Amino acid sequence: VAKGYVRVMDGLTSKAVISSLVTTDPIVGAACGFSDAGTTTLGERVLTVTDLKVNREVCRKTLFPTWVGKNMTQNGDLPNSFSDFLLEVVAGQAAAQIENGIWVADASGVFGAGFLSDDGVFDQNGLNASATADFTQVTMNSGAATTSANIDDALASVYASVTGSHPGLEFKEGFGFYMNNKMYSFYAQFLAGTATGQGINMLGLTLNPENLSYLGHPIYRCPGMPDDAIVATYKSNLVFGTNLGTDLTEAQIIPTYQYDGSDNIRVVMNFGIGVQSGIGTDGVVGCIF
């Protein structure tokens, strides 16, 4: 989200309708009348925002030494107060959980449906109920787990589906390949071993490890994605919706230690998120099942 790999829709309170208009073969033979609108298709996909919250109670003494230590460093990144530091820590933990939830949701159904699953597991059942269920599915490397030795073949099978089943998809603005840190590292290892360019030599060194590409198309590294998954689509087709900017979003600290004699502080956050694909057929999902 922070790097702009998805399209963000803020200010949602419940649901949002994502519309798409497709017109094919508008040219007809010259005539006095008009052709009908049979080649014009209006598509709609619904993004549902799921209400979430953080109810976290933290003992001050467990974090206070870390806060003091951070303030003793001189790295120029000092929190203004212990309260700010506490919010930063809890928000970081929540962000890591959201990163995973965006892609595969969770077993308890808290997040709703993610881009690749709705139950926390990247398998056929989860993919069938995900936001990319209508993407073309490709089994990579005959179902074998991805390694640095076969990552190039995995990308090749996904790319072959893009060119074979979705002509023109790769030329849409923002098109690229999505994969997690592990898969990205496998590809970097492959390039280092074969010395095929992109700034990577035989020692595995690179001038910019964040800018790897495949056949000229960028690779978007998304830590929350599951292993053995490659998604090929464009940025605006993966939609992330939130209720940011509404009265339903809040973050606050409750100093319970002032009232009950404990040493605890409660952190409360209320927000809502949801994901959906813009055009359900504009993409390819590579997997090993």
C-alpha positions in Angstrom: 0.0 0.0 0.0 2.7 2.5 1.0 4.7 1.8 -2.2 1.6 2.3 -4.4 1.5 -1.3 -5.6 -2.4 -1.3 -5.3 -5.1 1.3 -5.9 -6.3 2.8 -2.6 -9.9 3.9 -2.0 -10.4 5.8 1.3 -13.5 7.2 2.9 -15.6 4.0 2.6 -18.1 3.2 5.3 -19.5 -0.1 4.2 -19.2 -1.0 0.5 -18.0 0.4 -2.8 -19.0 -0.6 -6.3 -16.1 -0.8 -8.7 -17.4 -0.3 -12.2 -15.7 -1.2 -15.5 -16.9 -0.5 -19.1 -15.7 -2.7 -21.9 -16.6 -2.0 -25.6 -15.5 -4.4 -28.3 -15.6 -4.2 -32.1 -17.2 -0.7 -32.4 -16.5 -0.5 -36.1 -19.2 -1.7 -38.5 -20.0 -1.3 -42.1 -21.3 2.0 -43.3 -25.1 2.3 -43.0 -27.8 4.9 -42.3 -28.7 3.6 -38.9 -26.9 2.8 -35.6 -25.7 -0.5 -34.4 -27.0 -1.7 -31.1 -25.0 -1.7 -27.8 -24.6 -5.4 -27.7 -20.8 -5.1 -27.7 -20.8 -2.8 -24.6 -20.5 -4.5 -21.3 -20.8 -2.8 -17.9 -19.1 -4.7 -15.1 -19.5 -4.2 -11.4 -17.5 -5.7 -8.5 -18.3 -4.9 -4.9 -15.6 -4.1 -2.3 -16.8 -4.8 1.2 -15.1 -3.0 4.1 -14.6 -5.2 7.2 -14.7 -3.4 10.6 -11.6 -4.2 12.6 -10.1 -3.1 15.9 -7.1 -3.3 18.2 -7.7 -3.8 21.9 -4.2 -4.2 23.4 -3.2 -3.9 27.0 0.5 -3.3 27.6 2.5 -3.2 30.8 4.5 0.0 30.9 7.6 -1.7 32.4 7.9 -4.1 29.5 8.4 -1.3 26.9 9.8 1.6 29.0 13.4 0.3 28.9 13.3 0.1 25.1 11.9 3.6 24.9 14.6 4.9 27.2 17.2 3.1 25.2 15.9 4.5 21.9 16.0 8.0 23.3 19.6 7.5 24.3 20.6 6.9 20.7 21.4 9.7 18.4 19.9 8.5 15.2 17.6 11.5 14.8 14.5 9.3 15.0 13.3 9.9 18.5 9.7 9.5 19.6 8.2 12.6 21.2 6.8 10.8 24.2 6.3 7.3 25.6 2.7 7.4 24.4 3.9 8.1 20.8 6.4 5.2 21.1 3.7 2.9 22.4 1.4 3.7 19.5 4.3 3.2 17.1 5.0 -0.3 18.5 1.4 -1.5 18.5 0.7 0.1 15.1 3.7 -1.7 13.7 2.4 -5.0 15.0 -1.0 -4.3 13.5 0.5 -3.3 10.2 2.3 -6.7 9.9 -0.9 -8.5 10.6 -2.8 -6.4 8.0 -0.1 -7.1 5.4 -0.8 -10.8 5.7 -4.6 -10.3 5.9 -4.6 -8.3 2.7 -3.4 -11.3 0.8 -4.7 -14.4 2.6 -7.1 -13.2 5.3 -7.2 -15.4 8.4 -8.6 -18.7 9.7 -11.1 -16.9 11.9 -12.6 -14.9 9.1 -11.7 -11.5 10.8 -10.4 -9.9 7.6 -13.0 -11.2 5.1 -11.5 -12.2 1.8 -8.0 -11.4 0.8 -6.4 -11.1 -2.7 -5.4 -14.8 -2.7 -7.5 -16.5 0.0 -10.3 -16.1 2.5 -9.2 -18.5 5.3 -5.5 -17.8 5.9 -4.3 -20.6 3.7 -3.2 -20.3 0.1 -4.8 -23.4 -1.4 -7.5 -24.1 -4.1 -10.4 -23.5 -1.7 -9.0 -20.3 -0.4 -8.2 -19.0 -3.9 -11.7 -19.9 -5.2 -13.2 -17.6 -2.5 -10.6 -14.8 -2.9 -10.7 -11.4 -4.7 -8.7 -12.9 -7.6 -10.8 -16.0 -8.0 -11.5 -15.1 -11.6 -7.9 -14.6 -12.5 -6.4 -17.3 -14.8 -4.8 -19.9 -12.6 -1.5 -21.5 -13.6 0.3 -24.4 -11.9 4.0 -23.6 -11.8 6.7 -26.2 -12.1 4.3 -29.1 -12.1 3.4 -28.4 -8.5 7.0 -28.5 -7.2 7.9 -26.0 -4.5 9.7 -22.9 -5.8 13.5 -22.7 -5.5 16.2 -20.5 -7.0 16.6 -23.3 -9.6 13.1 -23.2 -10.9 11.9 -19.6 -10.2 12.7 -18.6 -13.8 10.5 -21.4 -15.1 7.7 -20.3 -12.7 7.8 -16.8 -14.0 7.9 -18.1 -17.6 4.7 -20.1 -17.1 2.9 -17.1 -15.6 4.1 -14.9 -18.4 3.1 -17.4 -21.0 -0.4 -17.3 -19.7 -0.4 -13.5 -19.7 0.6 -13.4 -23.4 -1.5 -16.4 -24.4 -4.8 -15.8 -22.5 -4.7 -12.0 -22.0 -3.3 -10.2 -25.0 -2.4 -6.6 -24.2 -2.5 -7.1 -20.4 1.3 -6.7 -20.1 1.1 -3.3 -21.8 -1.4 -1.8 -19.3 0.0 0.9 -17.1 1.5 -0.5 -13.9 1.6 -4.1 -15.0 4.1 -6.3 -13.1 4.7 -9.5 -11.2 3.8 -9.7 -7.4 5.7 -12.0 -5.1 6.8 -12.2 -1.5 10.3 -11.7 0.0 11.3 -15.4 -0.3 10.3 -15.7 -4.0 12.0 -12.4 -4.7 15.2 -13.6 -3.1 15.0 -16.8 -5.2 14.9 -14.8 -8.3 17.8 -12.6 -7.2 19.8 -15.8 -6.5 18.9 -17.1 -10.0 20.1 -13.9 -11.7 23.3 -13.9 -9.6 24.0 -17.5 -10.6 23.4 -17.0 -14.3 24.9 -13.5 -14.5 22.1 -12.5 -16.9 22.4 -8.8 -16.1 20.1 -6.4 -14.3 23.1 -5.2 -12.2 23.7 -8.6 -10.6 27.1 -10.3 -10.9 28.4 -13.8 -10.1 28.9 -12.8 -6.5 25.2 -12.0 -6.1 25.8 -8.3 -5.7 23.3 -5.8 -7.1 23.3 -2.1 -7.6 19.6 -1.8 -6.5 18.0 -5.0 -5.1 14.6 -3.2 -5.0 14.4 -2.9 -8.8 14.5 -6.4 -10.2 12.3 -7.0 -13.3 11.3 -9.8 -15.6 11.5 -9.2 -19.3 11.3 -5.5 -18.6 8.3 -5.7 -16.3 8.8 -4.7 -12.7 8.6 -7.2 -9.8 6.6 -5.9 -6.8 7.9 -7.3 -3.6 5.0 -7.8 -1.1 6.0 -9.4 2.3 2.4 -10.4 3.1 2.1 -12.7 0.1 2.3 -16.5 0.7 5.1 -18.7 -0.6 4.8 -20.3 -4.1 2.6 -17.5 -5.4 3.1 -15.1 -8.3 0.4 -12.7 -9.4 0.6 -10.9 -12.7 -1.7 -7.9 -13.1 -1.5 -4.1 -13.0 -1.5 -1.8 -9.9 -5.0 -0.3 -10.4 -6.6 -3.7 -10.7 -5.8 -4.6 -7.1 -8.0 -2.4 -5.0 -7.5 -1.7 -1.2 -10.4 0.1 0.5 -10.4 1.7 3.9 -12.6 3.9 6.1 -9.8 6.4 6.6 -11.2 9.9 6.7 -14.5 8.9 8.3 -15.6 9.2 11.9 -15.2 5.4 12.2 -11.4 5.6 12.3 -9.7 6.3 15.6 -6.7 5.5 17.7 -6.4 6.3 21.4 -4.5 5.4 24.6 -6.3 4.7 27.9 -3.9 5.1 30.9 -5.6 2.4 33.1 -2.7 2.6 35.6 -4.1 5.9 36.8 -7.4 4.3 37.8 -6.9 0.7 38.9 -3.4 0.6 40.5 -1.9 -1.5 37.8 1.0 -0.6 35.5 -1.0 -1.1 32.3 -1.9 1.1 29.4 -4.6 0.1 26.9 -4.3 0.9 23.2 -7.5 1.1 21.2 -7.7 1.4 17.4 -10.8 1.2 15.2 -10.7 1.0 11.4 -12.0 -0.9 8.4 -10.4 -2.4 5.4 -11.3 -4.6 2.4 -9.8 -5.7 -0.9 -11.2 -6.5 -4.4 -10.0 -6.8 -8.0 -11.2 -4.1 -10.4 -11.7 -6.3 -13.4 -11.9 -9.9 -12.3 -10.4 -11.5 -15.4 -7.5 -9.1 -15.8 -4.8 -11.2 -14.2 -2.9 -14.4 -13.7 -2.2 -16.3 -10.4 0.7 -18.7 -10.4 0.6 -21.4 -7.7 1.8 -25.0 -7.1 -1.6 -26.7 -6.6 
